[in-house]
Amino acid sequence: MFSAARKMLQWSAFYREIMYQKFKTNILVRDKMVEKMQSEGILVDYKKLDQRNYENALRKKVVEEAQEVAAENDREKLIFELADLQEVAQTLASVFGITSSEISEARKKKREKSGGFSKKHFTNFVEIKNDNPAIEYYLQRPKKYPKIG
């Protein structure tokens, strides 16, 4: 009996190997996606995240969506990528109890203090005297602002 069961498992694994291809995903997906994939005959291994892992997954999803926005050149597709990015950002804000009006107010304050991006300025490097207090900002962020020369 045990031998027959083992053979069935081996056959099942072999059948699965030749009939399916497995892809690692490790991503947070929209609420209806698991059911949609299953309805299309896709086997989905998923779990419900605890709060801490959910927050971390949302942070990673923001980066993933931002990369997709950065890579997209087609206007119509860009609209959908921006919508995805906005959806994830709003969900992340909601998880931390941050309202859209708080974000809007922070955006307004930041714009008043530092401006927007319409002037299209792109810095190649900055050079700061050692006694300038502003140098600390750059020194504290060596991965973002590596020293050159």
CORGI-V145424 format. One record per pair of residues at least 12 apart in sequence whose C-alpha atoms are under 7 Angstrom apart, sorted by the first residue. I is the first residue (numbers start at 1). J is the second residue. Records with the same first field share a line. If there is no record, write none. Layout:
BEGIN
I: J + J
END
This chain:
BEGIN
28: 57 + 61
58: 88 + 92
61: 88
62: 85 + 88 + 89
65: 81 + 84 + 85
66: 85
68: 81
69: 81 + 82
END
